Amino acid sequence: MEHITAAAWFAEAAGAAEEPVSGNLLRIVLIVVVVGAVLTAWLLLRGYRQKDD
């Protein structure tokens, strides 16, 4: 098993960020995170709504 140092891992990640495909992947990940956060907030806050009985 090959040991990869943190510096080598960051250098590899920085090199991958220069590829055009990774920009699209980052956009997709950010959109999914934002949509997930909005849905989670909606589900959590929905339970605190006042019920008009």
VENLINMO-V488151 format. One record per backbone hydrogen bond with DSSP energy under -0.5 kcal/mol. CO is the residue of the C=O (numbers start at 1). NH is the residue of the N-H. If there is no record, write none. Layout:
CO_NH, CO_NH
This chain:
2_4, 3_5, 5_9, 6_10, 7_11, 8_12, 9_13, 10_14, 11_15, 12_16, 13_17, 14_18, 15_18, 16_19, 19_23, 20_24, 21_25, 22_26, 23_27, 24_28, 25_29, 26_30, 27_31, 28_32, 29_33, 30_34, 31_35, 32_36, 33_37, 34_38, 35_39, 36_40, 37_41, 38_42, 39_43, 40_44, 41_45, 42_46, 43_47, 44_47, 45_48, 46_49, 50_52, 51_53
